[in-house]
Amino acid sequence: MIEPVALQDFFVTFFSAAAVILFGAGYAGLFAWARLGNRRHLMPWAYACYATLAIAVYALAQAAHLHGNWTLVTVLMLLGYLLAPQAIWHLCAATHRAEHAENREVSADHDGDNPLSSTAARKTP
């Protein structure tokens, strides 16, 4: 069973929980911004946010007396925070890649219908 948080640990628990939220958002936001804008120089800052998040999670687990099976939960949470933005990025990139390929095929099929298109001009004698 989990021991209740002692009053002297309340502030550590509160601020480490807030740090988990802030640095988790910082990691995800910087990761996305670095990938979207091709700003590779932001990626170390994203991983620095993740490292600070890991420290905050450790402090939270110690202050809240999360031992035993709860240690596995905290490790899984850290793994989820690390991998979720990367998985979402790859999913979005694959979705848009497929969408753009489909749009190119549709536009290529209809170029002959448009008398102003360059391919239609080449097809007419």
Z-matrix of the N, CA and C atoms (Angstrom, degrees):
N
C 1 1.447
C 2 1.524 1 109.30
N 3 1.309 2 116.30 1 150.72
C 4 1.457 3 121.54 2 -178.19
C 5 1.528 4 109.32 3 -81.87
N 6 1.337 5 114.45 4 133.95
C 7 1.461 6 119.25 5 175.21
C 8 1.524 7 108.32 6 -77.85
N 9 1.320 8 117.58 7 143.80
C 10 1.464 9 118.04 8 177.49
C 11 1.528 10 110.23 9 -67.06
N 12 1.306 11 115.10 10 156.21
C 13 1.459 12 120.61 11 -179.93
C 14 1.517 13 108.76 12 -75.82
N 15 1.318 14 116.13 13 128.51
C 16 1.465 15 120.73 14 178.59
C 17 1.520 16 109.12 15 -70.51
N 18 1.314 17 115.70 16 155.90
C 19 1.457 18 120.62 17 -177.47
C 20 1.522 19 111.60 18 -60.46
N 21 1.327 20 118.02 19 -38.01
C 22 1.463 21 119.41 20 179.22
C 23 1.534 22 111.45 21 -68.62
N 24 1.335 23 117.56 22 -21.00
C 25 1.463 24 120.93 23 177.31
C 26 1.523 25 113.28 24 -92.02
N 27 1.334 26 116.80 25 -3.30
C 28 1.458 27 119.52 26 -175.95
C 29 1.523 28 111.82 27 -61.66
N 30 1.323 29 117.23 28 -46.18
C 31 1.457 30 119.91 29 -178.06
C 32 1.524 31 111.71 30 -67.60
N 33 1.322 32 116.98 31 -37.05
C 34 1.468 33 120.23 32 176.05
C 35 1.527 34 109.42 33 -63.01
N 36 1.321 35 116.52 34 -43.23
C 37 1.463 36 121.13 35 178.57
C 38 1.521 37 110.88 36 -62.95
N 39 1.318 38 116.09 37 -46.59
C 40 1.464 39 120.88 38 -178.47
C 41 1.524 40 111.24 39 -61.71
N 42 1.325 41 117.25 40 -51.26
C 43 1.458 42 119.90 41 -175.96
C 44 1.526 43 112.77 42 -72.41
N 45 1.310 44 118.09 43 -32.87
C 46 1.464 45 118.41 44 176.96
C 47 1.535 46 110.61 45 -71.45
N 48 1.324 47 117.93 46 -34.95
C 49 1.467 48 120.24 47 175.89
C 50 1.530 49 110.46 48 -65.99
N 51 1.342 50 116.47 49 -40.22
C 52 1.465 51 119.95 50 176.55
C 53 1.529 52 110.61 51 -64.99
N 54 1.328 53 117.08 52 -38.07
C 55 1.469 54 120.82 53 178.57
C 56 1.525 55 111.07 54 -65.85
N 57 1.330 56 117.34 55 -35.79
C 58 1.465 57 120.51 56 176.74
C 59 1.524 58 109.74 57 -59.27
N 60 1.308 59 116.94 58 -44.93
C 61 1.467 60 120.99 59 -179.44
C 62 1.525 61 110.70 60 -66.68
N 63 1.333 62 116.84 61 -48.92
C 64 1.467 63 120.36 62 -176.44
C 65 1.526 64 112.74 63 -65.78
N 66 1.316 65 117.02 64 -46.45
C 67 1.460 66 118.53 65 -177.80
C 68 1.527 67 112.05 66 -76.02
N 69 1.323 68 117.84 67 -26.47
C 70 1.468 69 120.00 68 172.03
C 71 1.517 70 110.88 69 -65.42
N 72 1.324 71 116.36 70 -43.43
C 73 1.465 72 120.48 71 176.75
C 74 1.527 73 110.62 72 -67.20
N 75 1.330 74 116.54 73 -38.38
C 76 1.462 75 119.96 74 177.62
C 77 1.517 76 112.16 75 -62.42
N 78 1.320 77 116.76 76 -43.14
C 79 1.462 78 120.48 77 178.09
C 80 1.526 79 110.72 78 -62.21
N 81 1.330 80 116.52 79 -49.84
C 82 1.469 81 119.77 80 -178.34
C 83 1.528 82 111.17 81 -63.68
N 84 1.328 83 116.69 82 -42.71
C 85 1.458 84 120.20 83 -178.70
C 86 1.521 85 112.75 84 -66.51
N 87 1.329 86 116.69 85 -46.03
C 88 1.468 87 119.66 86 179.35
C 89 1.527 88 111.55 87 -67.58
N 90 1.323 89 116.21 88 -36.30
C 91 1.469 90 119.75 89 177.18
C 92 1.531 91 109.78 90 -61.28
N 93 1.330 92 116.57 91 -48.13
C 94 1.469 93 120.25 92 -179.31
C 95 1.526 94 111.22 93 -65.30
N 96 1.318 95 117.20 94 -42.36
C 97 1.458 96 120.91 95 -178.63
C 98 1.534 97 110.47 96 -64.97
N 99 1.330 98 116.24 97 -39.85
C 100 1.457 99 119.98 98 178.86
C 101 1.522 100 110.84 99 -64.79
N 102 1.306 101 117.18 100 -39.26
C 103 1.467 102 120.55 101 -178.81
C 104 1.525 103 112.06 102 -76.35
N 105 1.324 104 117.53 103 -41.00
C 106 1.463 105 120.34 104 -177.03
C 107 1.524 106 112.28 105 -67.39
N 108 1.303 107 116.03 106 -44.64
C 109 1.451 108 118.97 107 -176.34
C 110 1.505 109 114.35 108 -94.71
N 111 1.330 110 117.51 109 9.58
C 112 1.462 111 122.91 110 -176.31
C 113 1.531 112 109.66 111 51.85
N 114 1.312 113 115.79 112 46.07
C 115 1.468 114 123.01 113 178.81
C 116 1.525 115 108.37 114 -105.54
N 117 1.299 116 116.92 115 78.88
C 118 1.462 117 122.34 116 -176.12
C 119 1.529 118 112.47 117 -62.34
N 120 1.324 119 117.63 118 -23.88
C 121 1.461 120 120.27 119 -179.12
C 122 1.526 121 112.54 120 -68.57
N 123 1.335 122 117.80 121 -14.74
C 124 1.469 123 120.79 122 177.94
C 125 1.525 124 113.33 123 -85.35
N 126 1.323 125 117.07 124 -16.51
C 127 1.462 126 120.05 125 -176.55
C 128 1.534 127 113.10 126 -62.69
N 129 1.336 128 120.63 127 -40.40
C 130 1.474 129 118.43 128 175.64
C 131 1.531 130 112.37 129 -61.46
N 132 1.324 131 116.87 130 -33.66
C 133 1.466 132 119.84 131 177.83
C 134 1.528 133 110.49 132 -68.54
N 135 1.324 134 116.69 133 -35.58
C 136 1.463 135 120.17 134 176.53
C 137 1.528 136 110.14 135 -63.39
N 138 1.317 137 116.81 136 -44.27
C 139 1.462 138 119.74 137 179.60
C 140 1.525 139 111.95 138 -71.66
N 141 1.327 140 117.37 139 -27.32
C 142 1.474 141 119.94 140 173.16
C 143 1.529 142 110.07 141 -66.37
N 144 1.330 143 116.65 142 -39.01
C 145 1.473 144 120.51 143 174.81
C 146 1.519 145 110.07 144 -62.09
N 147 1.333 146 116.65 145 -40.59
C 148 1.457 147 119.62 146 179.31
C 149 1.522 148 111.29 147 -65.28
N 150 1.329 149 117.35 148 -40.77
C 151 1.471 150 120.44 149 178.28
C 152 1.531 151 110.64 150 -62.91
N 153 1.318 152 116.54 151 -41.03
C 154 1.465 153 120.22 152 177.21
C 155 1.525 154 110.34 153 -66.55
N 156 1.316 155 116.37 154 -36.48
C 157 1.467 156 120.67 155 175.08
C 158 1.523 157 110.57 156 -60.52
N 159 1.321 158 117.49 157 -43.37
C 160 1.466 159 121.06 158 179.68
C 161 1.528 160 111.06 159 -62.66
N 162 1.322 161 116.50 160 -39.77
C 163 1.467 162 120.10 161 177.27
C 164 1.526 163 110.19 162 -64.80
N 165 1.328 164 116.57 163 -41.73
C 166 1.467 165 120.50 164 179.11
C 167 1.530 166 111.27 165 -64.76
N 168 1.325 167 116.89 166 -38.13
C 169 1.466 168 120.31 167 178.18
C 170 1.525 169 110.21 168 -65.58
N 171 1.325 170 116.42 169 -41.17
C 172 1.467 171 119.70 170 177.33
C 173 1.529 172 110.78 171 -62.29
N 174 1.338 173 116.92 172 -44.67
C 175 1.467 174 120.44 173 178.45
C 176 1.522 175 111.09 174 -62.75
N 177 1.313 176 117.11 175 -40.38
C 178 1.465 177 121.15 176 178.43
C 179 1.520 178 110.89 177 -64.45
N 180 1.326 179 116.94 178 -43.36
C 181 1.466 180 120.49 179 -179.61
C 182 1.520 181 111.30 180 -64.24
N 183 1.318 182 117.23 181 -38.43
C 184 1.466 183 120.43 182 178.77
C 185 1.524 184 111.32 183 -70.51
N 186 1.326 185 117.49 184 -43.67
C 187 1.464 186 121.13 185 -177.91
C 188 1.522 187 111.77 186 -69.07
N 189 1.329 188 116.91 187 -33.93
C 190 1.465 189 120.98 188 -178.31
C 191 1.528 190 112.14 189 -91.79
N 192 1.330 191 117.21 190 4.50
C 193 1.468 192 122.60 191 178.17
C 194 1.528 193 112.03 192 58.09
N 195 1.324 194 115.46 193 46.37
C 196 1.465 195 120.30 194 179.14
C 197 1.523 196 108.38 195 -90.40
N 198 1.317 197 116.04 196 94.95
C 199 1.463 198 122.18 197 -178.30
C 200 1.525 199 108.93 198 -122.34
N 201 1.311 200 116.84 199 171.97
C 202 1.470 201 121.15 200 178.25
C 203 1.515 202 110.95 201 72.66
N 204 1.325 203 116.11 202 -127.27
C 205 1.468 204 121.72 203 -179.47
C 206 1.515 205 112.30 204 -65.30
N 207 1.324 206 116.56 205 -24.11
C 208 1.465 207 120.00 206 179.80
C 209 1.524 208 111.25 207 -67.65
N 210 1.315 209 117.00 208 -25.31
C 211 1.468 210 119.85 209 176.41
C 212 1.522 211 109.90 210 -62.87
N 213 1.335 212 116.60 211 -41.30
C 214 1.460 213 120.68 212 176.92
C 215 1.532 214 110.74 213 -62.51
N 216 1.326 215 116.36 214 -40.00
C 217 1.470 216 120.16 215 179.15
C 218 1.531 217 110.25 216 -62.69
N 219 1.329 218 117.75 217 -42.60
C 220 1.464 219 119.71 218 -179.56
C 221 1.524 220 111.45 219 -67.96
N 222 1.330 221 117.66 220 -37.20
C 223 1.468 222 120.63 221 177.53
C 224 1.528 223 110.03 222 -66.17
N 225 1.329 224 117.54 223 -41.81
C 226 1.472 225 120.87 224 177.35
C 227 1.523 226 111.39 225 -64.22
N 228 1.339 227 116.23 226 -36.85
C 229 1.461 228 119.82 227 177.71
C 230 1.525 229 110.14 228 -64.11
N 231 1.332 230 117.04 229 -44.10
C 232 1.465 231 120.10 230 178.12
C 233 1.524 232 111.52 231 -63.04
N 234 1.310 233 116.74 232 -39.93
C 235 1.458 234 121.10 233 177.76
C 236 1.532 235 110.71 234 -64.24
N 237 1.322 236 116.14 235 -40.53
C 238 1.462 237 120.40 236 177.00
C 239 1.515 238 112.47 237 -64.05
N 240 1.339 239 116.59 238 -42.84
C 241 1.458 240 120.35 239 176.73
C 242 1.524 241 111.52 240 -61.94
N 243 1.323 242 117.97 241 -34.66
C 244 1.459 243 121.47 242 -179.46
C 245 1.524 244 111.51 243 -73.28
N 246 1.322 245 116.83 244 -44.83
C 247 1.460 246 120.75 245 -170.80
C 248 1.525 247 115.07 246 -89.97
N 249 1.328 248 118.26 247 -24.84
C 250 1.465 249 120.11 248 -175.75
C 251 1.532 250 113.06 249 -60.32
N 252 1.335 251 120.26 250 -50.13
C 253 1.467 252 117.70 251 179.41
C 254 1.525 253 113.10 252 -61.44
N 255 1.323 254 117.12 253 -35.31
C 256 1.468 255 119.89 254 178.92
C 257 1.526 256 111.06 255 -68.17
N 258 1.332 257 116.40 256 -42.36
C 259 1.469 258 120.06 257 179.09
C 260 1.522 259 110.86 258 -65.71
N 261 1.326 260 117.02 259 -41.15
C 262 1.465 261 120.78 260 178.72
C 263 1.522 262 110.02 261 -64.18
N 264 1.329 263 117.58 262 -40.18
C 265 1.463 264 120.80 263 178.55
C 266 1.527 265 110.57 264 -61.56
N 267 1.328 266 116.81 265 -47.30
C 268 1.468 267 119.44 266 -179.32
C 269 1.519 268 111.70 267 -65.22
N 270 1.314 269 117.77 268 -36.97
C 271 1.464 270 121.32 269 177.63
C 272 1.525 271 110.83 270 -64.95
N 273 1.326 272 117.39 271 -45.91
C 274 1.466 273 120.69 272 179.23
C 275 1.527 274 111.16 273 -64.42
N 276 1.332 275 116.74 274 -42.84
C 277 1.464 276 120.02 275 179.95
C 278 1.526 277 110.76 276 -62.84
N 279 1.318 278 117.60 277 -42.62
C 280 1.467 279 120.56 278 179.61
C 281 1.525 280 111.10 279 -67.01
N 282 1.321 281 116.57 280 -38.69
C 283 1.463 282 120.27 281 179.41
C 284 1.523 283 110.60 282 -64.04
N 285 1.315 284 117.34 283 -45.49
C 286 1.462 285 120.38 284 -178.91
C 287 1.516 286 111.92 285 -71.87
N 288 1.323 287 116.95 286 -32.34
C 289 1.460 288 119.88 287 176.52
C 290 1.530 289 109.60 288 -63.54
N 291 1.326 290 117.21 289 -44.05
C 292 1.465 291 121.24 290 178.99
C 293 1.522 292 110.66 291 -67.05
N 294 1.329 293 116.35 292 -38.71
C 295 1.470 294 120.90 293 179.98
C 296 1.526 295 110.78 294 -64.46
N 297 1.328 296 117.77 295 -42.71
C 298 1.458 297 120.96 296 -179.96
C 299 1.520 298 111.14 297 -68.97
N 300 1.318 299 117.63 298 -36.45
C 301 1.461 300 120.33 299 177.32
C 302 1.524 301 110.31 300 -64.76
N 303 1.317 302 116.89 301 -39.95
C 304 1.466 303 121.08 302 178.62
C 305 1.519 304 110.58 303 -66.48
N 306 1.318 305 118.15 304 -40.86
C 307 1.462 306 121.62 305 178.71
C 308 1.524 307 111.40 306 -64.63
N 309 1.336 308 117.52 307 -37.76
C 310 1.460 309 120.32 308 178.34
C 311 1.525 310 110.85 309 -65.92
N 312 1.343 311 117.03 310 -38.61
C 313 1.465 312 120.38 311 178.85
C 314 1.519 313 110.88 312 -66.10
N 315 1.334 314 116.93 313 -41.92
C 316 1.462 315 120.70 314 -179.82
C 317 1.516 316 110.23 315 -65.80
N 318 1.326 317 118.05 316 -42.76
C 319 1.462 318 120.03 317 -179.31
C 320 1.523 319 111.00 318 -68.88
N 321 1.331 320 118.46 319 -32.71
C 322 1.464 321 120.95 320 177.78
C 323 1.522 322 110.62 321 -68.66
N 324 1.324 323 117.39 322 -34.84
C 325 1.465 324 121.13 323 178.96
C 326 1.515 325 111.50 324 -68.16
N 327 1.314 326 117.91 325 -30.02
C 328 1.465 327 121.31 326 -174.04
C 329 1.519 328 112.85 327 -100.74
N 330 1.330 329 118.81 328 2.18
C 331 1.457 330 120.04 329 178.96
C 332 1.526 331 111.83 330 -64.13
N 333 1.317 332 117.98 331 -34.13
C 334 1.461 333 120.64 332 179.44
C 335 1.514 334 112.65 333 -68.27
N 336 1.325 335 118.15 334 -22.21
C 337 1.455 336 121.92 335 179.50
C 338 1.515 337 112.18 336 -78.53
N 339 1.314 338 117.56 337 -21.32
C 340 1.451 339 122.02 338 -176.51
C 341 1.522 340 109.13 339 -95.63
N 342 1.328 341 117.90 340 114.28
C 343 1.469 342 118.95 341 -177.46
C 344 1.520 343 112.77 342 -68.52
N 345 1.328 344 117.80 343 -15.85
C 346 1.457 345 120.77 344 -179.34
C 347 1.520 346 112.87 345 -90.41
N 348 1.322 347 118.03 346 -8.10
C 349 1.465 348 119.83 347 -177.17
C 350 1.528 349 108.98 348 -75.66
N 351 1.328 350 115.69 349 154.22
C 352 1.464 351 120.35 350 -177.55
C 353 1.527 352 111.59 351 -69.42
N 354 1.342 353 117.90 352 -32.76
C 355 1.460 354 119.77 353 178.90
C 356 1.517 355 111.30 354 -72.30
N 357 1.324 356 117.88 355 -32.90
C 358 1.456 357 120.71 356 177.46
C 359 1.514 358 110.19 357 -67.71
N 360 1.325 359 117.87 358 -36.60
C 361 1.445 360 121.08 359 178.66
C 362 1.520 361 111.28 360 -66.06
N 363 1.327 362 116.68 361 -34.94
C 364 1.455 363 119.94 362 179.46
C 365 1.529 364 111.25 363 -73.60
N 366 1.336 365 118.21 364 -26.97
C 367 1.461 366 121.42 365 -177.38
C 368 1.535 367 111.92 366 -78.14
N 369 1.320 368 117.73 367 -27.39
C 370 1.462 369 119.32 368 -176.87
C 371 1.519 370 109.82 369 -81.54
N 372 1.345 371 117.01 370 142.96
C 373 1.484 372 120.73 371 -177.80
C 374 1.498 373 112.63 372 -73.72
